[in-house]
Amino acid sequence: MKKSLPLNKVVFKSKFRAALIHFLFSLMIFLAVVGWLISVLYPSFQFKLNGGVHALQLLIGVDLVLGPLLTLLVFHPMKGLKERIGDFTVIGIVQLAALAYGLNTMYQQHPKMLVFYDYGRIEVITQQAWEANPSSTENFPVVGGVPTGAYQVGTGAYVPLTVQMLSVADPAARSVMTFEDKAYLSHLEKQHGRLYAVIAAGKYKTVNLVLNDKIEVVAEFGWRDI
C-alpha cells in the first residue's frame, strides 16, 4: 500500500507557491486570448452584443481556475521528479483540452457577418451558421469590425449595404426608440449632420447604432437585454 504524503504548514506553502506560479503562467495565456477575442473575433461593440462577457467567464473558469486548482490539489514537494512531471503533464493535457474546446466554441459563435433588414434591424450570422450556408462578403461595408450585407426579400440573397437602404429603414428604427434615445440621437445629428439609426440584435443584447453617410458607427446607445 502506498504511503500517504504528509501535510503540514511547509507543504501547504509549497502547494500554494506552485499553484501561484501556475496561475501567473495561465494569466499570461488568458491575457493573450482576451486580446485575440477583442481585436479579432469580437471587435468594437460585438464583444458586448454577442456574448464576449460570457466567453470571458468561460475562459476564467478554464484557464485561471481549473489549472491552478488542480496543481494545488496534486502538487507535493516530497514527490519525485518523475511523478511531478507525470502530474503536470496530465494537468496540462486537461487544461489545454478544456481551453481548446472553449476557444473553438467562441470561434464558432463569433459574428462572421451582419445582416441588415429593411425594417431597420441588424442581426448576426455566426461563423457556425455561415459555414452551414456560406455566402460572399466581397465589397460589403464593415460595421463594428464585421462585414455587413442587406437581405433581399425577393431573392433571399445578401448584397452590400448602402446608405439608401439605411435611409429607407431609418424611420422604422427611430419609431421604436425611447424618448431619451430619440433626444440623444437628435443631439448627435446637431454635431454630425444626417445620421441613420438601426437596431443591432445579438445573442444576449440589443443596441441602437447610429451610422453616417460612410456607413461608419458614430455612436451606440440604449443597450438592452434580450
C-alpha positions as CSV (number, residue, x, y, z in Angstrom):
1,M,0.0,0.0,0.0
2,K,1.4,3.4,-1.0
3,K,2.3,5.5,2.0
4,S,0.4,8.8,2.1
5,L,2.5,12.0,1.9
6,P,2.5,14.3,5.0
7,L,0.6,17.6,5.0
8,N,1.9,20.4,7.1
9,K,2.5,24.2,7.0
10,V,5.6,23.8,4.9
11,V,3.8,21.5,2.4
12,F,0.8,23.8,2.1
13,K,3.2,26.8,1.5
14,S,4.9,24.8,-1.3
15,K,1.5,23.9,-2.8
16,F,0.3,27.5,-2.8
17,R,3.6,28.6,-4.4
18,A,3.2,26.0,-7.2
19,A,-0.4,27.0,-7.7
20,L,0.6,30.7,-7.8
21,I,3.2,30.0,-10.5
22,H,0.7,28.1,-12.5
23,F,-1.8,30.9,-12.1
24,L,0.6,33.5,-13.3
25,F,1.5,31.4,-16.4
26,S,-2.2,30.8,-17.1
27,L,-2.8,34.6,-16.7
28,M,-0.4,35.3,-19.5
29,I,-2.2,32.9,-21.7
30,F,-5.6,34.4,-20.6
31,L,-4.5,37.9,-21.5
32,A,-3.2,36.8,-24.9
33,V,-6.6,35.1,-25.6
34,V,-8.6,38.1,-24.4
35,G,-6.6,40.3,-26.8
36,W,-7.4,38.0,-29.7
37,L,-11.1,37.9,-28.7
38,I,-11.4,41.7,-28.6
39,S,-9.3,42.5,-31.6
40,V,-10.2,39.7,-34.0
41,L,-13.3,37.7,-33.0
42,Y,-15.5,40.3,-31.2
43,P,-14.3,43.7,-32.3
44,S,-15.9,47.0,-31.3
45,F,-19.5,46.6,-29.9
46,Q,-19.6,43.0,-31.0
47,F,-17.9,41.9,-27.7
48,K,-20.8,43.2,-25.6
49,L,-23.5,42.4,-28.1
50,N,-22.6,38.8,-28.8
51,G,-21.6,37.3,-25.5
52,G,-18.0,38.3,-25.1
53,V,-18.5,38.6,-21.4
54,H,-19.9,35.1,-21.2
55,A,-16.8,33.9,-23.2
56,L,-14.6,35.6,-20.6
57,Q,-16.4,33.8,-17.8
58,L,-15.7,30.5,-19.6
59,L,-12.1,31.4,-20.1
60,I,-11.7,32.4,-16.4
61,G,-13.1,29.1,-15.3
62,V,-11.0,27.0,-17.7
63,D,-7.7,28.9,-17.7
64,L,-7.4,30.8,-14.4
65,V,-9.3,28.4,-12.0
66,L,-9.1,24.8,-13.3
67,G,-5.4,24.5,-13.9
68,P,-4.1,26.2,-10.7
69,L,-6.7,24.4,-8.6
70,L,-5.5,21.0,-10.0
71,T,-1.9,22.0,-9.2
72,L,-2.9,22.9,-5.7
73,L,-4.5,19.5,-5.2
74,V,-1.9,17.2,-6.6
75,F,1.4,19.0,-6.1
76,H,3.6,17.8,-3.2
77,P,7.2,18.8,-2.6
78,M,8.1,15.3,-1.5
79,K,7.1,13.7,-4.8
80,G,9.8,12.6,-7.1
81,L,10.7,14.4,-10.3
82,K,9.2,11.7,-12.5
83,E,5.9,11.8,-10.6
84,R,5.8,15.6,-10.7
85,I,6.3,15.5,-14.4
86,G,3.5,13.0,-14.8
87,D,1.2,15.1,-12.7
88,F,1.9,18.3,-14.6
89,T,1.6,16.5,-17.9
90,V,-1.9,15.3,-17.0
91,I,-2.9,18.7,-15.7
92,G,-1.6,20.4,-18.9
93,I,-3.5,18.0,-21.1
94,V,-6.7,18.5,-19.2
95,Q,-6.3,22.3,-19.2
96,L,-5.3,22.5,-22.9
97,A,-8.2,20.3,-23.9
98,A,-10.7,22.4,-22.0
99,L,-9.1,25.6,-23.4
100,A,-9.2,24.3,-26.9
101,Y,-12.9,23.3,-26.5
102,G,-13.7,26.8,-25.2
103,L,-11.8,28.6,-27.9
104,N,-13.5,26.5,-30.6
105,T,-16.9,27.3,-29.1
106,M,-16.1,31.0,-29.1
107,Y,-14.8,30.9,-32.7
108,Q,-17.9,29.1,-33.9
109,Q,-20.2,31.6,-32.2
110,H,-18.3,34.8,-33.2
111,P,-20.0,37.1,-35.7
112,K,-18.9,36.3,-39.3
113,M,-21.4,38.7,-40.9
114,L,-24.1,41.2,-40.0
115,V,-27.3,41.2,-41.9
116,F,-29.4,44.3,-42.4
117,Y,-33.2,44.0,-42.8
118,D,-35.4,46.7,-44.3
119,Y,-37.3,47.2,-41.1
120,G,-34.2,48.8,-39.5
121,R,-32.7,45.8,-37.8
122,I,-29.3,44.2,-38.0
123,E,-28.8,40.6,-36.9
124,V,-25.7,38.5,-36.5
125,I,-24.7,35.4,-38.6
126,T,-22.2,33.4,-36.6
127,Q,-19.3,31.6,-38.0
128,Q,-21.1,28.3,-37.5
129,A,-24.3,29.4,-39.3
130,W,-22.2,31.0,-42.1
131,E,-20.3,27.7,-42.7
132,A,-23.6,25.9,-43.0
133,N,-24.7,28.3,-45.7
134,P,-21.7,30.3,-46.9
135,S,-22.1,33.5,-49.0
136,S,-19.6,36.0,-50.3
137,T,-19.0,39.2,-48.3
138,E,-16.9,40.8,-51.0
139,N,-17.4,44.6,-51.2
140,F,-19.6,44.6,-48.0
141,P,-19.1,47.6,-45.8
142,V,-17.6,46.9,-42.4
143,V,-19.8,47.8,-39.4
144,G,-18.2,47.3,-36.0
145,G,-15.4,45.3,-37.5
146,V,-17.7,42.8,-39.3
147,P,-18.8,42.7,-43.0
148,T,-22.4,43.8,-43.3
149,G,-24.8,42.9,-46.0
150,A,-28.5,43.6,-46.7
151,Y,-31.1,40.8,-47.1
152,Q,-33.1,40.9,-50.3
153,V,-36.6,39.7,-49.7
154,G,-37.3,38.6,-53.3
155,T,-34.1,36.5,-53.9
156,G,-33.0,35.7,-50.3
157,A,-29.5,36.9,-51.3
158,Y,-27.2,39.2,-49.4
159,V,-26.0,42.4,-51.1
160,P,-23.7,45.2,-49.9
161,L,-25.5,47.6,-47.5
162,T,-25.9,51.1,-48.9
163,V,-26.8,54.5,-47.5
164,Q,-30.1,54.4,-49.5
165,M,-31.1,51.2,-47.7
166,L,-30.3,52.9,-44.3
167,S,-32.3,55.9,-45.3
168,V,-35.4,53.9,-46.1
169,A,-35.3,51.9,-42.9
170,D,-34.3,54.7,-40.6
171,P,-37.9,55.8,-39.7
172,A,-38.7,52.2,-38.6
173,A,-35.7,52.1,-36.2
174,R,-36.5,55.5,-34.8
175,S,-40.1,54.6,-34.2
176,V,-39.3,52.0,-31.5
177,M,-36.8,54.2,-29.7
178,T,-37.5,55.6,-26.2
179,F,-37.9,59.3,-25.7
180,E,-34.4,59.5,-24.2
181,D,-32.8,57.7,-27.1
182,K,-34.5,59.9,-29.7
183,A,-33.3,63.0,-27.8
184,Y,-29.8,61.7,-27.8
185,L,-30.0,60.9,-31.5
186,S,-31.2,64.5,-32.2
187,H,-28.2,65.8,-30.2
188,L,-25.8,63.6,-32.3
189,E,-27.3,64.9,-35.5
190,K,-26.7,68.5,-34.5
191,Q,-23.0,67.5,-34.2
192,H,-22.6,65.2,-37.2
193,G,-25.4,66.1,-39.6
194,R,-27.6,63.5,-41.2
195,L,-27.4,60.1,-39.4
196,Y,-29.1,56.8,-39.8
197,A,-30.4,54.6,-36.9
198,V,-30.6,50.8,-36.9
199,I,-31.2,48.3,-34.1
200,A,-28.5,45.7,-33.8
201,A,-29.6,42.4,-32.2
202,G,-27.1,39.9,-30.8
203,K,-27.4,36.7,-28.8
204,Y,-27.8,38.4,-25.5
205,K,-28.4,42.1,-26.1
206,T,-29.7,44.7,-28.5
207,V,-28.3,48.2,-29.0
208,N,-29.2,51.3,-31.1
209,L,-26.5,52.0,-33.7
210,V,-26.1,55.4,-35.4
211,L,-24.3,55.4,-38.8
212,N,-23.1,58.2,-41.0
213,D,-23.0,58.5,-44.8
214,K,-19.9,56.4,-44.9
215,I,-21.7,53.6,-43.1
216,E,-19.4,54.1,-40.1
217,V,-20.6,53.8,-36.5
218,V,-20.9,57.2,-34.9
219,A,-22.5,56.0,-31.6
220,E,-24.0,53.1,-29.8
221,F,-26.6,53.5,-27.0
222,G,-29.7,52.1,-25.5
223,W,-28.3,48.7,-24.5
224,R,-31.0,46.2,-23.5
225,D,-31.0,42.5,-22.6
226,I,-32.9,40.1,-24.8
